[in-house]
Amino acid sequence: MKKSVLALAVVAALAAPLAAQADTILYGSARVSVDYNDESNADAYWDVFNNDSRLGVMGSEDLGGGLSAIYQYEFGVDVTDGGNFQGNRPKFVGLKGSFGSITLGTQETPYYGVTGVTDIFNTGRSFGATSWLGGSFSGYTLNPGQDRTAASGGGSLSRLDNSIMYTSPDFNGFSAALMFSMNGSLNDAQGWSNNIDIWNISAKYSNGPFFAGVTYISLEGDQLVDAGGVPYVDLNLDQWAIGLGYSSGPFTIGFNYEQGTYNEWGLLKPTWQIDYGRNTSTPWNAYLAGSYTFGNNVISAAYGQLDTGISGQDAMENYLLGYQYNFSKRTRVWVEYIGRNADGNFFYGDQNAVSIGTRVDF
């Protein structure tokens, strides 16, 4: 009898935490392709390429009275090179109720919530630094060995770390979001800002086939000067974007326009620009993407122009074509072409790339 009671106690003790985690979901997405990439300023190569594969858990707990605790913990997983549990993918915790939601951690930005309306391709090469101003421009640092983009989530506007975000309820399709990114440890050392590093606001309308959104992001920081007192970095930066979308039946179409200095081209003003009299203007980007679905097949296309704002550099043209076959709701294969015309741009050359890949969600 005592053994039976003890056994029941052990089972109850083991079952209790499982019951508490009943709303936790384990999920992931494996996205791998064989790519051929040919750029005019580099040798062509073949590559087995990881396209933002990820693994995560998410869930909620009902706290009563219409209030819930929500959480998500997601890692980047590189299924090609073994670089797992990396990247600034969403990791946050918060509360959700009739007031909307308040979350803290590393989160997708309101900015991406607007401009992401055109992020429709499978390959990770399609929506990066040369396609939208929110992309991560890499290659520069404020100080040797110092990650210049540490305060802004790795230089990308798709996610920001050290952030708190409020998301409003949905009012007949209308919603708004406000995010603050705060990393005080960087302020004194690099002059990023005081108290709040970055703030980002958006307003969206999404109802039926229509989507429209506008967003604004700002960093109010110091101006850094070299030993001679000449400014070489200006951390007073801002950027805005609009996104428009329409989806009805087999057709989807999206458009975004961005303008501003919140990217590496605006953030870093190299001394050679000053020394040689190279002036900069405000960078801008326009991008149009659409798809058509018939049966299990999806055909996609996109065209965009991105101007880095650097004098003497022509706007880059981006054009993409893609075919996707859906075996099920969770498994697909794709063939996509990525082209870039960057004549007269000494940072990027022309690009021709083909991606042949597969994706399995679970």
C-alpha positions as CSV (number, residue, x, y, z in Angstrom):
1,M,0.0,0.0,0.0
2,K,2.8,2.4,1.0
3,K,4.6,1.5,-2.3
4,S,1.4,2.4,-4.3
5,V,1.1,5.7,-2.5
6,L,4.7,6.5,-3.1
7,A,4.4,5.6,-6.8
8,L,1.4,7.8,-7.2
9,A,3.3,10.7,-5.5
10,V,6.2,10.3,-7.8
11,V,3.9,10.2,-10.9
12,A,2.1,13.3,-9.6
13,A,5.4,15.1,-9.1
14,L,6.6,14.3,-12.6
15,A,3.3,15.2,-14.2
16,A,2.9,18.6,-12.5
17,P,5.6,20.4,-14.5
18,L,4.4,18.8,-17.7
19,A,0.9,20.0,-17.0
20,A,2.3,23.5,-16.3
21,Q,4.0,23.5,-19.7
22,A,1.0,22.1,-21.6
23,D,0.8,25.3,-23.7
24,T,4.5,25.2,-24.7
25,I,5.1,24.5,-28.4
26,L,8.4,23.2,-29.8
27,Y,8.8,24.3,-33.4
28,G,11.5,24.7,-36.0
29,S,12.2,25.2,-39.7
30,A,15.1,23.6,-41.6
31,R,15.9,25.6,-44.8
32,V,18.8,24.4,-46.9
33,S,19.8,25.0,-50.5
34,V,22.5,24.4,-53.1
35,D,23.5,27.8,-54.4
36,Y,25.6,29.1,-57.3
37,N,26.8,32.6,-56.7
38,D,28.6,34.8,-59.2
39,E,29.6,38.4,-58.4
40,S,31.7,40.6,-60.6
41,N,34.0,41.5,-57.7
42,A,34.6,37.9,-56.5
43,D,35.1,34.4,-57.8
44,A,32.0,32.3,-58.6
45,Y,31.4,29.4,-56.3
46,W,28.9,26.6,-55.3
47,D,27.7,26.4,-51.7
48,V,25.4,24.3,-49.6
49,F,23.7,27.3,-47.9
50,N,21.7,27.7,-44.7
51,N,18.7,30.0,-45.2
52,D,17.9,31.1,-41.6
53,S,17.0,27.7,-40.2
54,R,15.7,28.0,-36.6
55,L,14.6,26.1,-33.6
56,G,12.4,27.4,-30.8
57,V,9.8,27.1,-28.1
58,M,6.9,29.4,-27.5
59,G,3.8,29.4,-25.5
60,S,1.5,31.1,-23.0
61,E,-0.1,30.7,-19.6
62,D,-3.6,31.8,-18.7
63,L,-3.4,34.0,-15.6
64,G,-7.1,34.6,-15.4
65,G,-9.2,37.7,-16.0
66,G,-8.2,37.8,-19.7
67,L,-4.5,38.1,-18.8
68,S,-1.9,35.8,-20.2
69,A,1.9,35.4,-19.8
70,I,3.5,34.9,-23.2
71,Y,7.1,33.8,-24.2
72,Q,9.2,32.8,-27.1
73,Y,12.8,31.5,-27.2
74,E,14.2,31.0,-30.7
75,F,17.7,30.2,-31.9
76,G,19.3,30.3,-35.3
77,V,20.4,26.8,-36.4
78,D,23.0,26.3,-39.1
79,V,22.4,22.9,-40.5
80,T,25.3,23.2,-42.9
81,D,28.3,24.3,-40.8
82,G,27.2,23.3,-37.3
83,G,27.0,26.9,-36.0
84,N,24.0,26.3,-33.8
85,F,22.1,28.4,-31.2
86,Q,23.3,31.7,-32.7
87,G,21.9,34.9,-34.0
88,N,19.5,37.6,-32.6
89,R,16.4,35.7,-33.3
90,P,13.2,36.4,-31.2
91,K,13.6,35.7,-27.4
92,F,11.2,37.5,-25.2
93,V,8.7,37.3,-22.3
94,G,5.7,39.5,-21.6
95,L,2.0,39.9,-20.7
96,K,-1.0,40.0,-23.1
97,G,-4.5,41.1,-22.4
98,S,-7.3,43.4,-23.5
99,F,-4.8,46.3,-23.5
100,G,-2.6,44.6,-26.1
101,S,0.8,43.2,-25.2
102,I,4.0,44.3,-23.5
103,T,7.1,42.2,-24.2
104,L,10.8,42.5,-23.3
105,G,13.8,40.9,-25.0
106,T,15.1,40.5,-28.5
107,Q,12.1,41.0,-30.9
108,E,11.1,41.6,-34.4
109,T,10.8,45.4,-35.0
110,P,7.7,47.4,-35.9
111,Y,9.9,48.5,-38.9
112,Y,10.1,45.0,-40.2
113,G,6.4,44.5,-39.5
114,V,5.8,47.1,-42.2
115,T,8.6,46.5,-44.7
116,G,8.4,42.7,-44.5
117,V,5.3,42.7,-46.7
118,T,7.7,42.2,-49.6
119,D,9.9,39.5,-48.0
120,I,8.3,36.6,-49.9
121,F,11.3,34.5,-51.1
122,N,12.9,31.4,-49.6
123,T,16.5,32.1,-50.1
124,G,18.4,34.0,-47.4
125,R,20.1,36.0,-50.2
126,S,16.9,37.8,-51.3
127,F,16.2,40.4,-48.6
128,G,19.6,41.6,-47.3
129,A,21.8,44.6,-47.4
130,T,21.4,45.3,-51.1
131,S,17.6,44.9,-51.2
132,W,16.3,47.1,-48.3
133,L,17.7,49.8,-46.1
134,G,16.8,47.8,-43.0
135,G,19.2,45.1,-44.1
136,S,22.5,44.6,-42.3
137,F,25.4,46.4,-44.0
138,S,28.6,44.7,-42.7
139,G,32.3,45.4,-42.8
140,Y,32.8,48.5,-40.7
141,T,33.6,49.2,-37.1
142,L,33.9,52.3,-34.9
143,N,37.0,50.9,-33.2
144,P,39.3,47.9,-34.0
145,G,37.8,44.8,-32.5
146,Q,34.5,46.6,-31.6
147,D,31.2,45.6,-33.1
148,R,29.9,48.9,-34.4
149,T,26.3,47.5,-34.7
150,A,26.0,46.0,-31.2
151,A,23.5,48.5,-30.0
152,S,21.3,48.1,-33.0
153,G,20.8,44.4,-33.1
154,G,23.7,43.5,-35.4
155,G,23.0,46.3,-37.8
156,S,19.7,44.8,-39.0
157,L,16.2,46.4,-38.6
158,S,14.5,43.1,-38.7
159,R,15.1,42.5,-34.9
160,L,16.5,44.6,-32.0
161,D,17.9,43.3,-28.8
162,N,17.6,44.9,-25.3
163,S,14.1,46.0,-26.3
164,I,10.7,46.6,-24.8
165,M,7.7,46.7,-27.1
166,Y,4.0,47.6,-26.7
167,T,1.6,46.3,-29.3
168,S,-1.9,47.6,-29.3
169,P,-5.1,45.4,-29.7
170,D,-6.6,45.1,-33.2
171,F,-9.3,47.8,-33.8
172,N,-11.2,46.6,-36.9
173,G,-7.9,46.0,-38.7
174,F,-5.9,49.0,-37.2
175,S,-3.0,48.4,-34.9
176,A,0.1,50.2,-33.6
177,A,3.4,49.2,-32.0
178,L,6.1,51.1,-30.1
179,M,9.5,49.7,-29.4
180,F,12.5,51.1,-27.3
181,S,15.9,49.5,-27.5
182,M,18.1,50.2,-24.4
183,N,21.7,49.1,-23.9
184,G,23.2,51.5,-21.4
185,S,26.5,49.7,-21.2
186,L,27.3,51.1,-24.7
187,N,26.4,54.7,-24.2
188,D,29.4,56.1,-22.3
189,A,31.9,54.1,-24.3
190,Q,30.6,54.9,-27.8
191,G,28.3,57.9,-27.4
192,W,25.3,56.1,-28.8
193,S,22.7,58.0,-26.8
194,N,21.4,58.8,-23.3
195,N,19.0,56.4,-21.7
196,I,17.1,55.1,-24.8
197,D,19.3,54.1,-27.7
198,I,16.7,53.5,-30.4
199,W,12.9,54.0,-30.6
200,N,10.6,52.7,-33.4
201,I,6.9,53.2,-33.9
202,S,4.5,51.9,-36.5
203,A,0.8,52.0,-37.5
204,K,-0.8,49.4,-39.7
205,Y,-4.1,48.5,-41.3
206,S,-4.6,44.8,-42.2
207,N,-8.1,43.8,-43.1
208,G,-9.3,41.3,-45.8
209,P,-7.0,41.6,-48.8
210,F,-5.5,45.0,-47.9
211,F,-2.4,45.9,-46.0
212,A,-1.0,49.4,-45.4
213,G,1.6,50.5,-42.9
214,V,4.0,53.3,-42.0
215,T,6.9,53.2,-39.6
216,Y,9.6,55.6,-38.2
217,I,12.8,54.7,-36.4
218,S,15.3,57.1,-34.7
219,L,18.6,57.0,-32.8
220,E,19.6,60.3,-31.1
221,G,23.3,60.0,-30.4
222,D,26.5,62.0,-30.3
223,Q,28.9,63.1,-33.0
224,L,32.3,61.4,-32.9
225,V,35.4,63.3,-34.0
226,D,38.9,62.2,-34.8
227,A,42.1,63.4,-33.2
228,G,42.0,66.5,-35.3
229,G,38.5,67.4,-34.2
230,V,36.9,66.4,-37.6
231,P,33.6,64.5,-37.2
232,Y,33.6,61.1,-38.8
233,V,30.5,59.5,-37.3
234,D,27.1,61.2,-36.7
235,L,24.8,59.2,-34.5
236,N,21.8,61.4,-35.0
237,L,19.9,59.0,-37.4
238,D,16.4,58.4,-38.5
239,Q,14.5,56.5,-41.2
240,W,10.9,56.0,-42.3
241,A,9.2,53.5,-44.5
242,I,5.8,52.7,-45.9
243,G,4.5,49.2,-46.9
244,L,1.5,48.4,-49.1
245,G,0.1,44.9,-49.8
246,Y,-2.9,43.2,-51.5
247,S,-3.7,39.5,-51.4
248,S,-6.8,38.0,-53.1
249,G,-7.2,34.5,-54.4
250,P,-4.0,33.3,-56.1
251,F,-2.5,36.8,-56.3
252,T,-0.4,38.7,-53.8
253,I,1.5,41.9,-54.3
254,G,3.6,44.1,-51.9
255,F,5.4,47.3,-52.2
256,N,7.7,49.3,-49.8
257,Y,9.5,52.5,-49.9
258,E,12.2,53.6,-47.4
259,Q,14.2,56.7,-46.9
260,G,16.7,57.7,-44.2
261,T,20.1,57.3,-42.7
262,Y,19.5,54.5,-40.2
263,N,21.8,52.0,-41.8
264,E,25.5,51.6,-42.1
265,W,25.9,54.0,-45.0
266,G,24.3,56.8,-42.9
267,L,25.8,55.7,-39.6
268,L,29.4,55.5,-40.7
269,K,30.8,58.5,-42.5
270,P,34.3,57.3,-43.4
271,T,37.1,59.9,-43.2
272,W,37.9,59.3,-46.9
273,Q,34.5,60.9,-47.7
274,I,35.6,64.1,-45.8
275,D,39.2,64.0,-47.0
276,Y,38.3,63.7,-50.7
277,G,35.2,65.9,-50.6
278,R,32.7,63.1,-51.2
279,N,29.2,64.3,-50.1
280,T,26.4,62.0,-49.2
281,S,22.7,62.4,-49.8
282,T,19.8,60.6,-48.1
283,P,19.6,56.8,-49.0
284,W,16.4,55.5,-50.3
285,N,14.9,52.2,-51.5
286,A,11.9,51.1,-53.5
287,Y,10.9,47.4,-53.8
288,L,8.0,45.7,-55.5
289,A,7.2,41.9,-55.1
290,G,4.4,39.6,-56.1
291,S,3.4,36.0,-56.4
292,Y,0.8,33.8,-58.2
293,T,-0.4,30.5,-56.8
294,F,-1.9,27.7,-58.9
295,G,-2.4,24.3,-57.2
296,N,0.7,23.4,-55.3
297,N,2.8,25.8,-57.4
298,V,3.9,29.4,-56.6
299,I,5.6,31.7,-59.0
300,S,7.2,34.9,-57.5
301,A,9.0,37.9,-58.9
302,A,10.4,41.2,-57.5
303,Y,12.2,44.3,-58.6
304,G,13.8,47.1,-56.6
305,Q,16.2,50.0,-56.7
306,L,18.4,50.9,-53.7
307,D,20.4,54.1,-53.6
308,T,23.2,54.2,-50.9
309,G,23.3,58.0,-50.9
310,I,27.0,58.1,-51.6
311,S,28.1,60.6,-54.3
312,G,29.2,59.0,-57.5
313,Q,27.4,55.7,-56.9
314,D,24.5,54.7,-59.1
315,A,21.4,53.1,-57.6
316,M,21.6,49.3,-57.5
317,E,18.9,47.3,-59.3
318,N,17.6,44.1,-57.8
319,Y,15.5,41.6,-59.6
320,L,14.3,38.1,-58.5
321,L,12.4,35.2,-59.9
322,G,11.3,32.1,-58.1
323,Y,9.3,28.9,-58.4
324,Q,8.1,27.0,-55.4
325,Y,6.3,23.6,-55.2
326,N,4.4,22.7,-52.0
327,F,4.4,19.0,-51.2
328,S,2.3,19.9,-48.1
329,K,1.7,22.8,-45.7
330,R,5.0,22.1,-44.1
331,T,7.3,20.9,-46.9
332,R,8.4,22.7,-50.0
333,V,11.1,22.9,-52.6
334,W,12.2,26.0,-54.6
335,V,14.3,27.3,-57.4
336,E,15.1,31.0,-57.2
337,Y,17.2,33.5,-59.2
338,I,18.7,36.6,-57.6
339,G,20.2,39.3,-59.8
340,R,21.8,42.6,-58.9
341,N,23.0,45.4,-61.3
342,A,25.5,47.5,-59.4
343,D,27.4,49.2,-62.2
344,G,29.4,52.1,-60.8
345,N,29.2,50.9,-57.2
346,F,32.6,50.1,-55.7
347,F,31.2,48.4,-52.6
348,Y,29.0,45.9,-54.5
349,G,29.3,44.5,-58.0
350,D,26.9,42.8,-60.3
351,Q,25.4,39.5,-58.9
352,N,23.9,36.5,-60.5
353,A,22.8,33.7,-58.1
354,V,20.7,30.6,-58.3
355,S,19.3,28.9,-55.2
356,I,17.8,25.3,-55.3
357,G,16.5,24.4,-51.9
358,T,14.1,22.7,-49.6
359,R,12.3,23.7,-46.4
360,V,10.6,21.6,-43.8
361,D,8.7,23.2,-40.9
362,F,7.7,21.3,-37.7
